[in-house]
């Protein structure tokens, strides 16, 4: 995918504005297609969770479905990164997006014909996960080819805003569809929604893509990627943090379906409403990240700690409206963790290694779900939704605290406490500054 002579003739858009990446035609086509398919994806997620719950009546079964969807990422995620580094990413995405459309259409056919069984949902979830192994690192690293390094942080944030905008619409539409005509039509619309990103990819001007050297075929590329990450604290510790949070703190399909079913004794429309409220907070977090334009590790750690605290508090909310309102800041801080880790890792990684590094990032973020979801589902079924939700928040809080301490040690920082009026009471400062103050 070599660029033409005019690949870099246009001046780079200003990196300071919230939507500056959208001035780039190729990225604008990509973003437009993604918002359509992301809406369909969220519709399918809600419909899938509710279908499994209605077929089995078990939060553990929802956990198994989520686990099967992300198990391939845990098993094969790094190999997906190797392929993303080797192959032309635009052509690769055409193939993966087409395959994802077929999984949605297959599940729609089974559901609308009245033959769907829970093992059908398990199987399609697993197949979708297999495609995602390649699609995720290719899609994440393709952003740099569309926008270049100057706009990378902004584009990553806008990708998340795009995903969360769809999350505002998808669950609400899914709730209405499930209530009115059943889950099958949500699966059908998801399958058809992939037409939009496919058209966007095919209309791109390849001459305007930024040239990225692809990794040649060779032995040891997987090991090379792991060694590259292991030697860089600015990569390994954010990946460790999102691994813990993704495995234990992001099991919302299990918790929200259990709260709706067992605590508030409501239906699919309420489940869609709760997901929409969380999406509103996530969208706010993504837009704030796009406006910042930079990704600091201290923001990552602080957001992760607040995310854990909020999950614990929300778990014991005494009334439904308090529980619902608290989902908004949970969404905001959870998305801040994801975007800040994603963009900081991409900017700290050499282009030829980006596919492998991002596959490791996605592997630990979503690939840990097969380990965490069944356990979280069992805790939720055995001890109740409140204990299950609080346990996930506690793990996120402990992980954020531990990673914060490790990053402070690596950076030579120490905690400074100043109780005088008009001063910042708690902050991390370099050792030398603390010694001088003493």
RABELBEL-V203577 format. One record per residue. RES is the residue in one small letter. PHI is phi in radians with two decimals (none if undefined). BURIAL is 1 if it has 24 or more other ideal C-beta (glycine too) atoms within 12 Angstrom, else 0. Layout:
[[RES | PHI | BURIAL] [RES | PHI | BURIAL]]
This chain:
[[x | none | 1] [x | -1.49 | 0] [x | -1.34 | 0] [x | -1.41 | 0] [x | -1.04 | 0] [x | -1.66 | 0] [x | -1.05 | 0] [x | -2.18 | 0] [x | -1.27 | 0] [x | -1.37 | 0] [x | -1.16 | 0] [x | -1.20 | 0] [x | -1.11 | 0] [x | -1.03 | 0] [x | -1.41 | 1] [x | -1.61 | 0] [x | -1.58 | 0] [x | -1.13 | 1] [x | -2.03 | 1] [x | -1.09 | 1] [x | -1.09 | 1] [x | -1.24 | 1] [x | -1.27 | 1] [x | -1.55 | 1] [x | -1.01 | 0] [x | -1.07 | 1] [x | -1.21 | 1] [x | -1.12 | 1] [x | -1.09 | 1] [x | -1.08 | 1] [x | -1.13 | 1] [x | -1.12 | 1] [x | -1.11 | 1] [x | -1.18 | 1] [x | -1.15 | 1] [x | -1.23 | 1] [x | -1.20 | 1] [x | -1.12 | 1] [x | -1.07 | 1] [x | -1.10 | 1] [x | -1.07 | 1] [x | -1.19 | 1] [x | -1.07 | 1] [x | -1.16 | 1] [x | -1.03 | 1] [x | -1.13 | 1] [x | -1.12 | 1] [x | -1.14 | 1] [x | -1.05 | 1] [x | -1.23 | 1] [x | -1.10 | 1] [x | -1.10 | 1] [x | -1.12 | 1] [x | -1.26 | 1] [x | -1.34 | 1] [x | -2.07 | 1] [x | 1.23 | 0] [x | -2.21 | 1] [x | -1.19 | 1] [x | -1.11 | 1] [x | -1.14 | 1] [x | -1.09 | 1] [x | -1.08 | 1] [x | -1.13 | 1] [x | -1.06 | 1] [x | -1.08 | 1] [x | -1.09 | 1] [x | -1.13 | 1] [x | -1.18 | 1] [x | -1.85 | 1] [x | -1.03 | 1] [x | -1.01 | 1] [x | -1.13 | 1] [x | -1.19 | 1] [x | -1.40 | 0] [x | -2.17 | 1] [x | -0.97 | 1] [x | -1.18 | 1] [x | -1.18 | 1] [x | -1.05 | 1] [x | -1.15 | 1] [x | -1.07 | 1] [x | -1.11 | 1] [x | -1.12 | 1] [x | -1.32 | 1] [x | -1.50 | 1] [x | -1.77 | 1] [x | -1.07 | 1] [x | -1.24 | 1] [x | -1.14 | 1] [x | -1.12 | 1] [x | -1.10 | 1] [x | -1.20 | 1] [x | -1.04 | 1] [x | -1.18 | 0] [x | -1.22 | 1] [x | -1.16 | 1] [x | -1.13 | 1] [x | -1.14 | 1] [x | -1.14 | 1] [x | -1.07 | 1] [x | -1.14 | 0] [x | -1.14 | 1] [x | -1.13 | 1] [x | -1.18 | 1] [x | -1.14 | 1] [x | -1.18 | 1] [x | -1.11 | 1] [x | -1.09 | 0] [x | -1.13 | 1] [x | -1.27 | 1] [x | -1.18 | 1] [x | -1.43 | 0] [x | 1.42 | 0] [x | -1.79 | 0] [x | -1.19 | 1] [x | -2.22 | 0] [x | -1.10 | 1] [x | -1.22 | 0] [x | -1.11 | 1] [x | -1.15 | 1] [x | -1.00 | 1] [x | -1.15 | 0] [x | -1.16 | 1] [x | -1.11 | 1] [x | -1.16 | 1] [x | -1.12 | 1] [x | -1.06 | 1] [x | -1.09 | 1] [x | -1.08 | 1] [x | -1.16 | 1] [x | -1.10 | 1] [x | -0.93 | 1] [x | -1.60 | 1] [x | -1.10 | 1] [x | -1.10 | 1] [x | -1.13 | 1] [x | -1.14 | 1] [x | -1.20 | 1] [x | -1.13 | 1] [x | -1.40 | 1] [x | -1.18 | 1] [x | -1.00 | 1] [x | -1.10 | 1] [x | -1.23 | 1] [x | -1.36 | 1] [x | -1.98 | 1] [x | 1.42 | 1] [x | -1.16 | 1] [x | -1.16 | 1] [x | -1.86 | 1] [x | -1.08 | 1] [x | -1.07 | 1] [x | -1.11 | 1] [x | -1.17 | 1] [x | -1.07 | 1] [x | -1.13 | 1] [x | -1.19 | 1] [x | -1.02 | 1] [x | -1.20 | 1] [x | -1.08 | 1] [x | -1.02 | 1] [x | -1.08 | 1] [x | -1.34 | 1] [x | -1.08 | 1] [x | -1.11 | 1] [x | -1.20 | 1] [x | -1.21 | 1] [x | -1.54 | 1] [x | -0.95 | 1] [x | -1.07 | 1] [x | -1.14 | 1] [x | -1.13 | 1] [x | -1.08 | 1] [x | -1.04 | 1] [x | -1.17 | 1] [x | -1.11 | 1] [x | -1.08 | 1] [x | -1.16 | 1] [x | -1.45 | 0] [x | -2.28 | 0] [x | 1.79 | 1] [x | -1.23 | 1] [x | -0.99 | 1] [x | -1.24 | 1] [x | -1.15 | 1] [x | -1.14 | 1] [x | -1.12 | 1] [x | -1.12 | 1] [x | -1.11 | 1] [x | -1.02 | 1] [x | -1.25 | 1] [x | -1.15 | 1] [x | -1.29 | 1] [x | -1.04 | 1] [x | -1.09 | 1] [x | -1.15 | 1] [x | -1.13 | 1] [x | -1.09 | 0] [x | -1.05 | 1] [x | -1.13 | 1] [x | -1.27 | 0] [x | -1.52 | 0] [x | -1.15 | 1] [x | -1.57 | 1] [x | -1.14 | 1] [x | -1.19 | 0] [x | -1.69 | 1] [x | -1.33 | 1] [x | -1.34 | 1] [x | -1.22 | 0] [x | -2.16 | 1] [x | -1.18 | 0] [x | -1.47 | 1] [x | -1.24 | 1] [x | -1.29 | 0] [x | -1.11 | 0] [x | 3.14 | 0] [x | -1.44 | 0] [x | 1.39 | 0] [x | -1.21 | 1] [x | -1.16 | 1] [x | -1.13 | 0] [x | -1.08 | 1] [x | -1.12 | 1] [x | -1.14 | 1] [x | -1.13 | 0] [x | -1.07 | 1] [x | -1.21 | 1] [x | -1.07 | 0] [x | -1.55 | 0] [x | -2.24 | 0] [x | -1.02 | 0] [x | -1.21 | 1] [x | -1.79 | 1] [x | -1.19 | 1] [x | -1.27 | 1] [x | -1.06 | 1] [x | -1.16 | 1] [x | -1.07 | 1] [x | -1.11 | 1] [x | -1.18 | 1] [x | -1.11 | 1] [x | -1.14 | 1] [x | -1.21 | 1] [x | -1.15 | 1] [x | -1.31 | 1] [x | -2.01 | 1] [x | -1.79 | 1] [x | -1.99 | 1] [x | -1.58 | 1] [x | -1.15 | 1] [x | -0.99 | 1] [x | -1.24 | 1] [x | -1.20 | 1] [x | -1.18 | 1] [x | -1.13 | 1] [x | -1.21 | 1] [x | -1.09 | 1] [x | -1.11 | 1] [x | -1.37 | 1] [x | -1.81 | 1] [x | -1.73 | 1] [x | -1.79 | 1] [x | 0.85 | 0] [x | -2.11 | 1] [x | -2.20 | 0] [x | -1.11 | 1] [x | -1.14 | 1] [x | -1.17 | 1] [x | -1.06 | 1] [x | -1.11 | 1] [x | -1.08 | 1] [x | -1.09 | 1] [x | -1.13 | 1] [x | -1.18 | 1] [x | -1.11 | 1] [x | -1.13 | 1] [x | -1.13 | 1] [x | -1.06 | 1] [x | -1.13 | 1] [x | -1.12 | 1] [x | -1.09 | 1] [x | -1.07 | 1] [x | -1.11 | 1] [x | -1.16 | 1] [x | -1.19 | 1] [x | -1.13 | 1] [x | -1.15 | 1] [x | -1.12 | 1] [x | -1.24 | 0] [x | -1.09 | 1] [x | 1.37 | 1] [x | -2.19 | 0] [x | -2.21 | 1] [x | -1.73 | 1] [x | -1.17 | 1] [x | -1.17 | 1] [x | -1.13 | 1] [x | -1.02 | 1] [x | -1.17 | 1] [x | -1.09 | 1] [x | -1.12 | 1] [x | -1.16 | 1] [x | -1.15 | 1] [x | -1.14 | 1] [x | -1.04 | 1] [x | -1.12 | 1] [x | -1.08 | 1] [x | -1.13 | 1] [x | -1.10 | 1] [x | -1.12 | 1] [x | -1.11 | 1] [x | -1.12 | 1] [x | -1.00 | 1] [x | -1.92 | 0] [x | -1.04 | 1] [x | -1.32 | 0] [x | -2.30 | 0] [x | -1.04 | 0] [x | -1.15 | 0] [x | -1.17 | 0] [x | -0.99 | 1] [x | -1.13 | 1] [x | -1.13 | 0] [x | -1.18 | 1] [x | -1.16 | 1] [x | -1.14 | 1] [x | -1.17 | 1] [x | -1.05 | 1] [x | -1.08 | 1] [x | -1.13 | 1] [x | -1.30 | 1] [x | -1.11 | 1] [x | -1.22 | 1] [x | -1.05 | 1] [x | -1.03 | 1] [x | -1.11 | 1] [x | -1.15 | 1] [x | -1.12 | 1] [x | -1.13 | 1] [x | -1.04 | 1] [x | -1.23 | 1] [x | -1.14 | 1] [x | -1.20 | 1] [x | -1.10 | 1] [x | -1.25 | 1] [x | -1.60 | 1] [x | -1.93 | 1] [x | -1.15 | 1] [x | -0.96 | 1] [x | -1.21 | 1] [x | -1.81 | 1] [x | -1.11 | 1] [x | -1.06 | 1] [x | -1.19 | 1] [x | -1.16 | 1] [x | -1.21 | 1] [x | -1.18 | 1] [x | -1.17 | 1] [x | -1.00 | 1] [x | -1.21 | 1] [x | -1.10 | 1] [x | -1.38 | 1] [x | -1.30 | 1] [x | -1.84 | 1] [x | -1.29 | 1] [x | -1.30 | 1] [x | -1.02 | 1] [x | -1.03 | 1] [x | -1.46 | 1] [x | -1.45 | 1] [x | -1.08 | 1] [x | -1.09 | 1] [x | -1.16 | 1] [x | -1.12 | 1] [x | -1.09 | 1] [x | -1.16 | 1] [x | -1.08 | 1] [x | -1.15 | 1] [x | -1.18 | 1] [x | -1.41 | 0] [x | -1.90 | 0] [x | 1.79 | 0] [x | -1.04 | 1] [x | -1.16 | 1] [x | -1.18 | 1] [x | -1.06 | 1] [x | -1.13 | 1] [x | -1.13 | 1] [x | -1.09 | 1] [x | -1.09 | 1] [x | -1.14 | 1] [x | -1.11 | 1] [x | -1.10 | 1] [x | -1.07 | 1] [x | -1.14 | 1] [x | -1.12 | 1] [x | -1.11 | 1] [x | -1.11 | 1] [x | -1.11 | 1] [x | -1.11 | 0] [x | -1.18 | 1] [x | -1.04 | 1] [x | -1.12 | 0] [x | -1.14 | 0] [x | -1.15 | 1] [x | -1.13 | 1] [x | -1.16 | 0] [x | -1.09 | 0] [x | -1.45 | 0] [x | 1.17 | 0] [x | -1.81 | 0] [x | -2.35 | 0] [x | -1.34 | 0] [x | -2.02 | 1] [x | -2.05 | 0] [x | -2.31 | 0] [x | -1.59 | 0] [x | -1.26 | 0] [x | -1.12 | 0] [x | 1.47 | 0] [x | -1.86 | 0] [x | -1.25 | 0] [x | -1.27 | 0] [x | -2.34 | 0] [x | -2.78 | 0] [x | -1.63 | 1] [x | -2.33 | 1] [x | -1.07 | 0] [x | -0.94 | 0] [x | -1.08 | 0] [x | -1.13 | 0] [x | -1.18 | 0] [x | -1.14 | 0] [x | -1.12 | 0] [x | -1.10 | 0] [x | -1.18 | 0]]
